[in-house]
């Protein structure tokens, strides 16, 4: 069935410009979870070795997966970002009631909920290691005040309202609370939310879905993978079946775009374009908050 | 005699923060001299392999040397930056008469000439690949208008006036014309100017000294090395002898600081601190224009 309905994706390739960024992200990531310079050096050297031999036709998240496997191995911790993830879930939950009220009071609650979801994409240790509360609040203000450039959000609304099965692919911890704001505006009985199968950087796992209060109201499944984004070939049979059966997929964040780009499926991407490579690939400006289906894009 | 007078240096080590920067510089440098993506990829992969195995006790210019050897090998060009170097020599020579007049008209011509020399250090493809004429002019204005924080320039003046042998270590092409402005304020009969033994990035070689009009008025020697800065152990016997016999060394640019730091010799460093690692090492702010002997520093 999988191949029959054409759910193979042709993910984005890795550009040369991604390479200095991988090395930078490695150093920032390993320093967040260890003060031991021997661990920094071990991880850096092994990542450099991997990059020197990498297949550039793979999407950038394949290297993210390798980097974080090496960090977990070197630190001996299965989930080195647990503490950071909890901190950001807690922070986002403190904002939750206020943001929910703003959505309920808005002229167009669905549109406002989409804006909250895209604003939350700023919580991303890989691309924005220095994110803080002030930056998140600025991201919310920007998302609420900038006009959309097209009607992608209206199209998304129409599609989710008539869909029988909606699959929501989460991105980061903390951000998942912002996703909950949007998920609660969807026909929840039709929604399945996917989280990572096991920890990778600050990506949301089942533990984060529970902390975010998402586990009760909707069906949450792990995708079976420890890669950033959604590398379909590595995901579990259960997840791939859910993906294939869904009428609409909502995919959060850059890594989901990088891995599901040109996927022959009805995917709406919601993300902030955090790097120049992605911005060029999508055809927007860096820092733009984007909601789009491929070949049908919208910017706010 | 070499060891007897203690001219071995204990160069700066390579920090983990230098590593993403090496990768970035590789990509920028190879793109400047080739449009062939296969060459970009070949150089990148080989540099990554080298960095994954590098001795971090070496100074950062050791990796610069490797990167540019790989670029020359992959492009098949012995001097891939020749065109850029000529362009910057020509540009700087066009400025030369005006800058020389400003020095002659200044209340303190020596001090003004030092300011011109430090301003010229902005012409550095490795650290500032996007340098342009407007940036150079801003660098000159900044150097002329900011007060020094100590008396290092006065000390330098006293020392060069009583020195029997002065060795001036140049840095980049284009910049060497700015160096000429300072060299012409020194007792030129006592001055030897050193350039790189063979091409590395946009560092000045004998050809640039000739283009800059330096070859006639002073003695110019190659240092025998293709490393950025001055890796003493790789330099020619002639250069090492000149270094050892000099009473005062004037060393331009970051790479000379990185390779001659803690050298047991009378070295005045003149440079712009272009990266946070160097700024931390020297104890100044990034972008500061610095004239100092170690343990006797001055900022403008």
Contacts between the chains, C-beta under 8 A, distances in Angstrom:
chain1	res1	chain2	res2	distance
A	16	B	27	5.8
A	16	B	37	7.5
A	16	B	40	5.6
A	16	B	41	7.0
A	16	B	44	6.2
A	17	B	27	7.1
A	19	B	23	5.9
A	19	B	27	7.0
A	19	B	44	6.2
A	19	B	48	7.5
A	20	B	20	5.6
A	20	B	23	4.3
A	20	B	24	4.1
A	20	B	27	6.2
A	23	B	19	5.9
A	23	B	20	4.4
A	23	B	23	5.0
A	24	B	20	4.1
A	27	B	16	5.8
A	27	B	17	7.1
A	27	B	19	7.0
A	27	B	20	6.2
A	37	B	16	7.6
A	40	B	16	5.6
A	41	B	16	7.0
A	41	B	56	7.2
A	44	B	16	6.2
A	44	B	19	6.1
A	45	B	52	4.9
A	45	B	53	7.4
A	46	B	52	7.5
A	48	B	19	7.5
A	48	B	48	4.9
A	48	B	49	7.6
A	48	B	51	5.1
A	48	B	52	3.7
A	49	B	48	7.6
A	49	B	49	7.1
A	49	B	52	4.3
A	51	B	48	5.1
A	52	B	45	4.9
A	52	B	46	7.5
A	52	B	48	3.7
A	52	B	49	4.3
A	52	B	52	6.4
A	53	B	45	7.4
A	56	B	41	7.2
